[in-house]
Structure formats: structure tokens, C-alpha cells
Amino acid sequence: MPTCDVCGNDYDKAFTVSMPDRSGTFDSFECAIHALAPRCGHCDCRIVGHGVENDGHYYCCAHCAEHSGPSTAAYAACAIGSERAS
């Protein structure tokens, strides 16, 4: 039976997530998120969803991006505007 890379649980319904730079076997989305999701550059939470990316930095939301500097705030405002237009 496959074993989860994070918690070590043997589970017959485990799944593999493959990314260009790494992969892993997990028994739950919780473990996959723990191992693979990036952390917000401001509040350090795991980013589950789209988030905001600017200049190689990741943020969970526009609010956190705005607290990280003027260039990021401008990008975050632009990202918010494009979401509203959709």
C-alpha cells in the first residue's frame, strides 16, 4: 500500500502530486497542502488558491501584498481590478 510522505499513513487510496521540481505521495489534500503549498510572504499562512504573485514572492491575498511594499501594492491593486472585471 502507498505511504503518505507527510504523515506516514498507509492508505490504499493515496495519490501522487507531480510538479516540475518535486513530487510526493499523500493520503489527503491536507498533507499535500502541508508539503507543497507556498507560504504567504507577509503572514506566513499556506496559500490554498490563487493568491497574488509578484517578483517571485507569493501572498495569500491583496491585503498581505499591499503590506509588502509599493511595487507589490500596485500589482495587487491591478490583480484585484482584473478579478472584478471577470
C-alpha positions as CSV (number, residue, x, y, z in Angstrom):
1,M,0.0,0.0,0.0
2,P,1.3,3.5,-0.7
3,T,2.5,5.5,2.2
4,C,1.9,9.2,2.7
5,D,5.2,11.2,2.6
6,V,4.0,13.6,5.3
7,C,2.2,11.6,8.0
8,G,3.4,8.0,7.1
9,N,-0.1,6.6,6.9
10,D,-0.5,3.5,4.7
11,Y,-3.6,4.1,2.6
12,D,-4.9,2.2,-0.4
13,K,-6.4,5.4,-2.0
14,A,-3.2,7.5,-1.7
15,F,-2.4,9.8,-4.6
16,T,0.7,11.3,-6.2
17,V,1.1,15.0,-7.0
18,S,3.8,15.8,-9.5
19,M,5.3,19.3,-10.1
20,P,8.2,20.3,-12.3
21,D,10.7,20.4,-9.4
22,R,9.2,17.8,-7.0
23,S,6.5,15.2,-6.4
24,G,5.0,13.3,-3.4
25,T,2.6,10.7,-2.4
26,F,-0.2,11.8,0.0
27,D,-3.2,10.3,1.8
28,S,-5.1,13.6,1.9
29,F,-5.2,17.1,0.5
30,E,-4.3,18.3,3.9
31,C,-0.9,16.5,3.7
32,A,-0.4,17.6,0.1
33,I,-1.0,21.2,1.1
34,H,1.3,20.9,4.1
35,A,4.1,19.6,1.9
36,L,3.6,21.6,-1.3
37,A,1.7,24.9,-0.9
38,P,3.8,28.1,-0.8
39,R,3.6,30.3,2.3
40,C,2.5,33.9,2.3
41,G,5.4,36.4,2.3
42,H,3.6,38.6,4.8
43,C,1.5,36.4,7.3
44,D,3.2,33.0,6.6
45,C,-0.1,31.1,6.1
46,R,-0.2,28.4,3.5
47,I,-1.6,29.7,0.2
48,V,-4.5,27.5,-0.9
49,G,-6.0,29.1,-4.0
50,H,-4.8,31.7,-6.5
51,G,-3.1,34.2,-4.1
52,V,-1.0,37.0,-5.5
53,E,2.4,36.6,-7.0
54,N,4.8,39.5,-7.6
55,D,8.5,39.4,-8.4
56,G,8.9,35.9,-7.2
57,H,7.1,36.5,-3.9
58,Y,3.7,34.9,-3.0
59,Y,0.9,36.4,-0.9
60,C,-2.3,34.8,0.2
61,C,-4.3,38.0,-0.7
62,A,-4.0,41.5,-1.9
63,H,-4.1,42.8,1.7
64,C,-0.9,41.0,2.5
65,A,0.7,42.0,-0.8
66,E,-0.1,45.7,0.0
67,H,1.8,45.4,3.3
68,S,4.9,44.3,1.4
69,G,5.8,47.4,-0.5
70,P,4.8,49.9,-3.1
71,S,5.5,47.8,-6.2
72,T,3.6,44.9,-4.8
73,A,0.7,47.1,-3.7
74,A,0.4,48.4,-7.3
75,Y,0.4,44.9,-8.6
76,A,-2.1,43.7,-6.1
77,A,-4.4,46.6,-7.0
78,C,-4.2,45.7,-10.6
79,A,-4.9,42.0,-9.8
80,I,-8.0,43.0,-7.8
81,G,-9.2,45.1,-10.7
82,S,-8.9,42.2,-13.2
83,E,-10.8,39.9,-10.8
84,R,-13.7,42.3,-10.6
85,A,-13.8,42.7,-14.3
86,S,-14.3,38.9,-14.8
